């Protein structure tokens, strides 16, 4: 029997909010990726770090405060693409 040493892998932990607050909010993410994710079922990452597959109407939920704060800190996109 032999022992192999596996290469070190970089992992990025998902931001934890303790009580599942991420599920109570609508999150900001690239709108093209949201559409693709809804079609393919591939998970995407929100600005706050949440990874999920969009499947519900975000208008029924309040905006994630972390996503909103990050989004408001982004530079203007010159009107090329609305949220």
C-alpha positions as CSV (number, residue, x, y, z in Angstrom):
1,X,0.0,0.0,0.0
2,X,1.3,3.4,-0.9
3,X,0.4,6.9,0.2
4,X,-0.1,9.8,-2.3
5,X,0.3,13.4,-1.4
6,X,-2.4,15.4,-3.1
7,X,-1.6,18.9,-4.4
8,X,-2.9,21.8,-2.3
9,X,-6.1,23.3,-3.7
10,X,-7.2,26.8,-3.2
11,X,-10.8,27.0,-1.9
12,X,-12.9,30.0,-1.4
13,X,-15.4,29.6,1.5
14,X,-18.9,30.8,0.9
15,X,-19.8,33.7,3.1
16,X,-21.8,32.4,6.1
17,X,-24.6,34.4,7.7
18,X,-25.4,31.9,10.4
19,X,-29.2,31.8,10.1
20,X,-29.6,31.4,6.3
21,X,-30.2,35.1,5.6
22,X,-29.0,34.6,2.0
23,X,-32.2,32.7,1.2
24,X,-34.3,35.7,2.3
25,X,-32.8,38.1,-0.2
26,X,-32.6,38.9,-3.9
27,X,-29.0,39.1,-4.9
28,X,-27.0,41.0,-7.5
29,X,-25.1,39.1,-10.2
30,X,-24.3,39.6,-13.9
31,X,-27.7,39.5,-15.7
32,X,-26.3,37.5,-18.6
33,X,-25.0,34.9,-16.1
34,X,-28.4,34.8,-14.4
35,X,-30.2,34.1,-17.6
36,X,-27.7,31.4,-18.6
37,X,-27.9,29.9,-15.1
38,X,-31.7,29.7,-15.3
39,X,-31.5,27.9,-18.6
40,X,-28.6,25.5,-17.8
41,X,-28.9,25.1,-14.1
42,X,-25.3,26.1,-13.6
43,X,-24.7,27.9,-10.2
44,X,-23.5,31.5,-10.2
45,X,-21.9,33.8,-7.6
46,X,-23.6,36.9,-6.3
47,X,-21.6,40.1,-5.5
48,X,-21.8,39.1,-1.8
49,X,-20.4,35.6,-2.4
50,X,-23.5,33.5,-2.3
51,X,-23.5,30.7,-4.9
52,X,-26.9,29.5,-6.2
53,X,-29.0,28.7,-9.1
54,X,-31.6,31.5,-9.6
55,X,-35.1,30.1,-9.7
56,X,-37.5,32.6,-8.1
57,X,-38.8,36.1,-8.8
58,X,-36.3,38.5,-7.1
59,X,-39.0,41.2,-7.0
60,X,-40.7,39.3,-4.2
61,X,-37.7,39.7,-1.9
62,X,-35.7,42.6,-0.4
63,X,-32.3,43.2,-1.9
64,X,-29.3,41.6,-0.1
65,X,-27.7,44.5,1.9
66,X,-24.2,43.2,1.1
67,X,-24.9,43.0,-2.6
68,X,-26.5,46.5,-2.6
69,X,-23.5,48.0,-0.8
70,X,-21.0,46.4,-3.2
71,X,-23.1,47.4,-6.2
72,X,-23.4,51.0,-5.1
73,X,-19.6,51.1,-4.8
74,X,-19.0,50.0,-8.3
75,X,-18.1,52.6,-11.0
76,X,-20.8,53.8,-13.4
77,X,-21.0,51.7,-16.6
78,X,-21.7,54.7,-18.9
79,X,-25.3,53.7,-19.5
80,X,-24.3,50.7,-21.7
81,X,-26.2,48.2,-19.7
82,X,-28.9,48.7,-17.1
83,X,-29.1,46.4,-14.1
